[in-house]
Every structure is written in structure tokens, then in C-alpha cells.
């Protein structure tokens, strides 16, 4: 999982750099003009960042039900149904 995240990060950073270089000079962004370079490189960078976020959160879905914060007394009760303690 960590290797996949690292590869996605490297790809996203590379396309982000190509996007910024393409704004300076389209040939540096490996495109014919600024618009094509910005569209292609920025879209690929955003896809890389989105896939990286998905891969980072994929392991958390399995552990979500075992969070100790939600295992406290009364956490499973519906609000308003718990008995109130009198004085």
C-alpha cells in the first residue's frame, strides 16, 4: 500500500511540475501550447492526487468500526432514550 501511495505521489508531483513549467514555456510542459499543456498535465496531476487520497483512506474503512472513541458507555444509545438520573 505504501509503495502504491509513493508512486502515485511521484506521478502527481511530476505532472504538477510539468503544469507549472508549461505555463512558463509550453515546450517545457511537453505540449504544443499553454492551454493543451495546462489541461492535460493538470488533469493528470489531479487524478494522481485523487487516487492517492483513495489509496490512503482505503485502509481506514476496515478499522472505522473499531474506533475506541465510539465504544464508550452509551455511545450506541439513541439520543433522548437514555434514562435520566434524578437527584
Buried (B, 14 or more C-beta within 10 A) or exposed (E): EEEEBEBBBEBBEBBBBBBBBBBEEBEBBEBEEBEBBBBBBBEBBBBBBEBBEEBBEEEEEEEEEEEEEEEEEEEEEEEEEEEEEEE
